[in-house]
Amino acid sequence: AQRGVKAVDADGRWQRVSVAGLLLRSRCTETPPRCVTLAPHASMIVAPWSGMLGDGQCECSRCAPAPAGRYRFVVTTCAQCLHPARAEGAPFTLPPP
């Protein structure tokens, strides 16, 4: 599975946000593979998003705060299939930095 972030744009549509370093990893000290295998109905506790653009989970000296707005996390399958599976988290609001 792969992890990503989406934000609501001015038209009310969800758009992908580029957050480098937002990975399915439990700690910042590990570098996970591009895709992580999860068993059906499995769960994984990942390092939290800091609300920063750049390395969004770990300490970053060159990162910038993400704009205030509505966001949600999205996990998609890595398989190169016609209709990849995806799971979308509940929307949340990021306040101004």
N, C-alpha and C positions, 0 to 999 in steps of 0.2 A: 504494500500500500504506500501511497505518497500523500503528503500533507500539504495543504495550501490555505490561503486566506482570501476571502472575498469581501468586498465592501459595497454598500449601496451607493449608486451614482445619483446625480441630480435628477434623473428621470425615474428613479425608484427601481432600477435594475441592478442585479448583483453582477459585479465585475471583479475579475481576478486582480489581486494586489501582489506586486513583486516584493517578496520578503525573502532575501537570500538567507540561507542558513536555517530556515524553518523546517526541521526534519523530524521524523519519527525516531526520537532518541530519548532515553530516560534521563541522561545526564549530559552536560556539556563537555565532559571529558572524553566522550566516545564519539567516533565518527562512524555512523551507521552506513550500510550499503544504500545504494540508490533506492532500492525497494526492500521493504520489510515484510516478511511472511507472517500473517496472523491467522490463527485457526478460526474456523467459523464460531461466531458468538464470543470470541476472545476480546479482552480489553487490554489496553496498554496505557500506563500513566507516562506522559511525556513531559519533558522540560517545558515550562510555561513560556508563552510569548511575552516579551518585555514591552510590547507596544512600540517597538522601534523598527525602522526600515533599515536593513543591513543585516547583520547577524541577529535575527530577531529573538533568539533564545538565550544567547550567551553574551558575555561581556564584549563590548565593541566600542572602540575609541572613535570610529569614524561614522557612526550611525546617526540617524536623525529620527525624531519622533514621528510616528504615523499621524496623519491628520485626524482630528476628532471626527467621529461618525459611527455608523452601524457596520459591524463586521460579523463574520462567522467563519468557522474553520470547516474545511472540506477535505475529506480523504477519498482518494480514488485508487482503483486497482492499477497495477503496473502492466497488466496483460495488454498486449496490442490487439485488442478485439474491436469489433464494430461498435459495440455498446458497452464501454467499461462501466463497472459498478462504482457507485459513489455514495458516500454518507456525508450529510451536511449537519453540522452542529447548530444549536440554537443561536439566533442572533444575539449580539451583545453590543453595548455602546461604549466606545472609547472616548473618554472626556478630553478636553483640550489639555495639551502638555503644560 
